[in-house]
């Protein structure tokens, strides 16, 4: 087993518990950033991670109608990177949860900053238009 996978709970677990009714930052897991390890990054390159989640859903907190979005997370890690399965499980928690678009993006950004303490992070929600209006809120942390 790769040292990066040591201590991860969701990845490779025999049984996965899915919860769709509330986002839970406790599901998020991280592993050591390979860009920060001189033995694995001899040239000292500075890496950026970009993740697209094209099937994000949440509910309008007033009408209960579903909202659909592509969530884009882009960040320059410091010591940690987010583990993708844990991020998927975390994002699935919004599926039956009522929250405005801006609040979803803000929550995701804050939860990832708390976990990763990145050099820079940006979360964008590209929500499908409703009533002819598209909302694409963005939350950004740190200096690019």
Backbone as CSV, one residue per row, in Angstrom:
resi,resn,N_x,N_y,N_z,CA_x,CA_y,CA_z,C_x,C_y,C_z
1,UNK,0.841,-1.185,0.000,0.000,0.000,0.000,0.882,1.243,0.000
2,UNK,0.549,2.192,-0.820,1.256,3.460,-0.911,1.114,4.202,0.420
3,UNK,2.174,4.850,0.880,2.123,5.605,2.134,1.059,6.693,2.104
4,UNK,0.772,7.236,0.904,-0.240,8.286,0.793,-1.605,7.789,1.221
5,UNK,-1.877,6.500,1.061,-3.196,5.937,1.378,-3.335,5.540,2.847
6,UNK,-2.256,5.538,3.585,-2.315,5.152,4.996,-3.232,6.104,5.761
7,UNK,-4.148,5.548,6.508,-5.045,6.348,7.331,-6.315,6.813,6.638
8,UNK,-6.437,6.587,5.331,-7.672,6.977,4.646,-8.758,5.970,4.963
9,UNK,-9.956,6.459,5.267,-11.057,5.579,5.660,-11.996,5.237,4.510
10,UNK,-12.317,6.204,3.660,-13.325,5.987,2.612,-12.771,5.192,1.434
11,UNK,-11.557,5.512,1.009,-10.979,4.869,-0.164,-10.638,3.420,0.156
12,UNK,-11.196,2.498,-0.616,-10.921,1.087,-0.420,-11.740,0.437,0.679
13,UNK,-12.655,1.181,1.273,-13.515,0.605,2.314,-14.448,-0.413,1.677
14,UNK,-14.677,-1.492,2.357,-15.555,-2.537,1.828,-16.978,-2.059,1.628
15,UNK,-17.468,-1.261,2.552,-18.832,-0.753,2.475,-18.792,0.764,2.563
16,UNK,-19.528,1.410,1.666,-19.586,2.869,1.680,-20.955,3.305,2.151
17,UNK,-20.989,4.204,3.117,-22.243,4.753,3.614,-22.521,6.053,2.861
18,UNK,-23.683,6.125,2.241,-24.070,7.305,1.490,-25.114,8.086,2.277
19,UNK,-24.899,9.386,2.443,-25.859,10.260,3.118,-26.122,11.443,2.202
20,UNK,-27.392,11.665,1.896,-27.757,12.701,0.935,-28.440,13.907,1.566
21,UNK,-28.610,13.913,2.871,-29.458,14.925,3.489,-28.728,16.033,4.233
22,UNK,-27.413,15.972,4.284,-26.661,17.043,4.943,-25.182,16.937,4.574
23,UNK,-24.565,18.062,4.252,-23.121,18.041,4.006,-22.374,17.855,5.331
24,UNK,-21.404,16.966,5.335,-20.655,16.647,6.548,-19.162,16.765,6.267
25,UNK,-18.550,17.857,6.741,-17.116,18.087,6.516,-16.258,16.996,7.137
26,UNK,-16.804,16.264,8.092,-16.068,15.167,8.710,-15.765,14.027,7.756
27,UNK,-16.449,13.993,6.616,-16.173,12.965,5.603,-14.920,13.255,4.798
28,UNK,-14.527,14.524,4.742,-13.375,14.914,3.930,-12.075,14.357,4.514
29,UNK,-11.256,13.802,3.619,-9.952,13.266,4.018,-8.867,13.848,3.125
30,UNK,-7.652,13.796,3.608,-6.522,14.355,2.866,-5.339,13.398,2.918
31,UNK,-4.457,13.582,1.956,-3.202,12.826,1.932,-2.055,13.797,1.675
32,UNK,-0.839,13.341,1.911,0.345,14.197,1.777,0.515,14.668,0.332
33,UNK,0.767,15.942,0.176,0.973,16.556,-1.128,2.312,16.105,-1.724
34,UNK,2.291,15.387,-2.850,3.559,14.944,-3.434,4.426,16.092,-3.935
35,UNK,3.818,17.244,-4.248,4.613,18.403,-4.687,5.453,18.958,-3.543
36,UNK,5.034,18.714,-2.294,5.744,19.242,-1.125,6.870,18.331,-0.652
37,UNK,7.005,17.164,-1.262,8.007,16.175,-0.857,9.211,16.264,-1.797
38,UNK,10.344,16.794,-1.314,11.516,16.962,-2.182,12.003,15.651,-2.816
39,UNK,11.779,14.524,-2.141,12.229,13.254,-2.715,11.359,12.833,-3.906
40,UNK,10.153,13.358,-4.001,9.252,13.029,-5.112,9.120,14.187,-6.101
41,UNK,9.699,15.317,-5.755,9.593,16.506,-6.587,10.968,17.159,-6.676
42,UNK,11.872,16.452,-7.326,13.277,16.873,-7.376,13.468,18.252,-7.995
43,UNK,12.631,18.628,-8.959,12.780,19.923,-9.621,12.077,21.042,-8.861
44,UNK,11.322,20.695,-7.829,10.636,21.712,-7.038,9.488,22.400,-7.765
45,UNK,8.813,21.660,-8.625,7.695,22.269,-9.346,6.554,22.599,-8.383
46,UNK,5.811,23.625,-8.715,4.667,24.042,-7.905,3.420,23.539,-8.609
47,UNK,2.675,22.660,-7.971,1.521,22.034,-8.610,0.203,22.702,-8.263
48,UNK,-0.741,22.543,-9.164,-2.118,22.980,-8.966,-3.023,21.785,-9.195
49,UNK,-4.069,21.673,-8.400,-5.035,20.585,-8.539,-6.362,21.200,-8.984
50,UNK,-6.973,20.598,-9.998,-8.294,21.041,-10.479,-9.218,19.835,-10.484
51,UNK,-10.370,19.994,-9.850,-11.355,18.916,-9.746,-12.683,19.453,-10.250
52,UNK,-13.342,18.696,-11.116,-14.671,19.064,-11.592,-15.659,17.993,-11.173
53,UNK,-16.737,18.421,-10.529,-17.813,17.518,-10.117,-19.059,17.917,-10.914
54,UNK,-19.311,17.241,-12.045,-20.372,17.676,-12.956,-21.787,17.271,-12.558
55,UNK,-21.944,16.529,-11.479,-23.270,16.035,-11.107,-23.718,16.531,-9.735
56,UNK,-23.289,17.728,-9.364,-23.662,18.290,-8.064,-25.142,18.663,-8.066
57,UNK,-25.833,18.329,-6.990,-27.222,18.737,-6.810,-27.444,19.185,-5.375
58,UNK,-28.347,20.133,-5.235,-28.811,20.587,-3.932,-30.269,20.997,-4.116
59,UNK,-30.881,21.469,-3.058,-32.276,21.898,-3.132,-32.383,23.380,-2.817
60,UNK,-33.317,24.058,-3.477,-33.644,25.429,-3.110,-34.234,25.381,-1.698
61,UNK,-33.721,26.203,-0.781,-34.211,26.136,0.596,-35.640,26.652,0.763
62,UNK,-36.159,27.367,-0.221,-37.517,27.904,-0.110,-38.549,27.056,-0.841
63,UNK,-38.206,26.631,-2.064,-39.185,25.890,-2.866,-39.004,24.383,-2.813
64,UNK,-37.807,23.935,-2.423,-37.511,22.503,-2.429,-37.207,21.961,-3.808
65,UNK,-37.161,22.843,-4.810,-36.851,22.419,-6.174,-35.360,22.074,-6.278
66,UNK,-35.019,21.107,-7.122,-33.603,20.732,-7.258,-32.813,21.769,-8.050
67,UNK,-31.575,21.936,-7.652,-30.621,22.775,-8.367,-29.470,21.888,-8.809
68,UNK,-29.002,22.100,-10.026,-27.938,21.288,-10.612,-26.748,22.184,-10.929
69,UNK,-25.548,21.652,-10.737,-24.361,22.459,-10.992,-23.155,21.590,-11.306
70,UNK,-22.192,22.228,-11.930,-20.830,21.703,-12.007,-20.068,22.470,-10.933
71,UNK,-19.485,21.749,-9.990,-18.647,22.371,-8.963,-17.200,22.192,-9.389
72,UNK,-16.477,23.294,-9.456,-15.065,23.258,-9.834,-14.241,23.717,-8.638
73,UNK,-13.344,22.854,-8.221,-12.424,23.166,-7.126,-11.033,23.220,-7.741
74,UNK,-10.363,24.311,-7.532,-8.981,24.445,-8.015,-8.154,24.994,-6.859
75,UNK,-6.985,24.388,-6.619,-6.174,24.865,-5.500,-4.696,24.564,-5.701
76,UNK,-3.879,25.360,-5.015,-2.435,25.120,-4.902,-2.213,24.562,-3.509
77,UNK,-1.949,23.275,-3.413,-1.807,22.673,-2.089,-0.530,23.126,-1.386
78,UNK,-0.595,23.102,-0.071,0.602,23.291,0.728,1.097,21.903,1.113
79,UNK,0.637,21.362,2.226,1.093,20.048,2.678,0.116,18.918,2.373
80,UNK,-1.141,19.266,2.060,-2.171,18.238,1.894,-2.957,18.400,0.597
81,UNK,-3.459,17.260,0.099,-4.374,17.215,-1.049,-5.639,16.496,-0.604
82,UNK,-6.778,16.881,-1.165,-8.033,16.231,-0.798,-8.132,14.883,-1.507
83,UNK,-8.622,13.887,-0.802,-8.816,12.554,-1.377,-10.154,12.567,-2.118
84,UNK,-10.163,12.107,-3.360,-11.316,12.298,-4.249,-12.588,11.568,-3.815
85,UNK,-12.487,10.364,-3.304,-13.705,9.664,-2.891,-14.357,10.372,-1.710
86,UNK,-13.551,10.842,-0.786,-14.117,11.556,0.357,-14.792,12.851,-0.101
87,UNK,-14.220,13.514,-1.097,-14.837,14.721,-1.644,-16.165,14.385,-2.311
88,UNK,-16.206,13.278,-3.044,-17.444,12.848,-3.688,-18.531,12.585,-2.648
89,UNK,-18.194,11.873,-1.586,-19.168,11.577,-0.539,-19.647,12.857,0.152
90,UNK,-18.728,13.778,0.377,-19.072,15.062,0.976,-20.049,15.833,0.082
91,UNK,-19.733,15.927,-1.213,-20.592,16.673,-2.140,-21.966,16.026,-2.286
92,UNK,-22.039,14.710,-2.182,-23.322,14.018,-2.262,-24.240,14.414,-1.101
93,UNK,-23.673,14.869,-0.007,-24.460,15.278,1.151,-25.348,16.484,0.891
94,UNK,-25.084,17.218,-0.186,-25.898,18.380,-0.533,-27.166,17.989,-1.295
95,UNK,-27.230,16.767,-1.791,-28.283,16.343,-2.725,-29.707,16.623,-2.232
96,UNK,-29.995,16.358,-0.980,-31.331,16.591,-0.433,-31.302,17.681,0.642
97,UNK,-30.339,18.583,0.530,-30.141,19.632,1.524,-30.506,20.986,0.913
98,UNK,-31.303,21.767,1.613,-31.724,23.069,1.126,-30.746,24.165,1.479
99,UNK,-30.117,24.745,0.449,-29.158,25.827,0.669,-29.019,26.622,-0.631
100,UNK,-28.928,27.939,-0.531,-28.748,28.779,-1.711,-27.414,28.482,-2.390
101,UNK,-27.341,28.769,-3.687,-26.128,28.488,-4.473,-24.875,29.070,-3.811
102,UNK,-24.972,30.345,-3.455,-23.818,31.034,-2.874,-23.385,30.376,-1.569
103,UNK,-24.358,29.941,-0.789,-24.043,29.298,0.491,-23.373,27.946,0.292
104,UNK,-23.820,27.199,-0.723,-23.172,25.912,-1.028,-21.698,26.120,-1.354
105,UNK,-21.423,27.065,-2.255,-20.046,27.328,-2.684,-19.209,27.820,-1.507
106,UNK,-19.766,28.702,-0.698,-19.056,29.217,0.464,-18.734,28.102,1.457
107,UNK,-19.696,27.224,1.712,-19.485,26.107,2.647,-18.386,25.173,2.131
108,UNK,-18.455,24.823,0.853,-17.456,23.920,0.272,-16.062,24.526,0.401
109,UNK,-15.922,25.804,0.040,-14.619,26.467,0.129,-14.105,26.487,1.564
110,UNK,-14.949,26.871,2.507,-14.518,26.945,3.904,-14.149,25.586,4.472
111,UNK,-14.911,24.556,4.121,-14.596,23.210,4.617,-13.277,22.702,4.035
112,UNK,-13.024,22.993,2.760,-11.767,22.558,2.153,-10.568,23.348,2.699
113,UNK,-10.744,24.631,2.920,-9.660,25.429,3.521,-9.336,24.910,4.920
114,UNK,-10.352,24.596,5.699,-10.126,24.078,7.052,-9.363,22.757,7.022
115,UNK,-9.669,21.907,6.052,-9.000,20.609,5.943,-7.582,20.736,5.393
116,UNK,-7.434,21.480,4.306,-6.183,21.460,3.539,-5.195,22.560,3.901
117,UNK,-5.687,23.696,4.357,-4.837,24.865,4.586,-3.964,25.117,3.351
118,UNK,-4.611,25.290,2.185,-3.855,25.439,0.938,-3.216,26.817,0.813
119,UNK,-2.298,26.936,-0.139,-1.724,28.238,-0.458,-2.783,29.108,-1.129
120,UNK,-3.592,28.484,-1.971,-4.651,29.185,-2.701,-5.742,28.181,-3.038
121,UNK,-7.000,28.621,-3.000,-8.112,27.744,-3.330,-9.245,28.567,-3.934
122,UNK,-9.889,27.995,-4.938,-11.060,28.624,-5.557,-12.113,27.555,-5.782
123,UNK,-13.356,27.855,-5.410,-14.490,26.977,-5.667,-15.497,27.766,-6.489
124,UNK,-15.900,27.193,-7.605,-16.891,27.828,-8.465,-18.067,26.882,-8.637
125,UNK,-19.272,27.422,-8.528,-20.477,26.650,-8.780,-21.130,27.141,-10.053
126,UNK,-21.133,26.314,-11.079,-21.769,26.680,-12.350,-23.164,26.057,-12.366
127,UNK,-24.110,26.781,-11.789,-25.464,26.264,-11.631,-26.260,26.418,-12.919
128,UNK,-27.050,25.403,-13.208,-27.926,25.418,-14.370,-28.938,26.550,-14.209
129,UNK,-29.208,27.301,-15.274,-30.157,28.413,-15.160,-31.547,27.956,-14.712
130,UNK,-32.161,28.808,-13.898,-33.568,28.631,-13.496,-34.262,29.928,-13.816
131,UNK,-35.374,29.847,-14.504,-36.090,31.061,-14.879,-35.274,31.957,-15.794
132,UNK,-34.362,31.346,-16.557,-33.554,32.108,-17.504,-32.355,32.811,-16.899
133,UNK,-32.060,32.566,-15.610,-30.932,33.238,-14.952,-29.948,32.193,-14.436
134,UNK,-28.693,32.346,-14.831,-27.636,31.450,-14.354,-26.865,32.134,-13.229
135,UNK,-26.611,31.387,-12.162,-25.775,31.863,-11.064,-24.500,31.037,-11.049
136,UNK,-23.358,31.711,-11.054,-22.066,31.048,-10.980,-21.250,31.671,-9.851
137,UNK,-21.625,31.427,-8.605,-20.873,32.005,-7.498,-19.477,31.391,-7.378
138,UNK,-18.555,32.216,-6.909,-17.168,31.808,-6.730,-16.699,32.232,-5.345
139,UNK,-15.951,31.362,-4.687,-15.309,31.688,-3.417,-13.813,31.456,-3.593
140,UNK,-13.018,32.390,-3.137,-11.566,32.283,-3.326,-10.858,32.578,-2.013
141,UNK,-9.760,31.843,-1.785,-8.983,31.972,-0.555,-7.503,32.075,-0.906
142,UNK,-6.780,32.926,-0.221,-5.331,33.009,-0.375,-4.914,33.755,-1.632
143,UNK,-3.628,33.685,-1.913,-3.048,34.370,-3.067,-2.605,33.359,-4.090
144,UNK,-3.036,33.586,-5.300,-2.695,32.668,-6.382,-1.230,32.765,-6.659
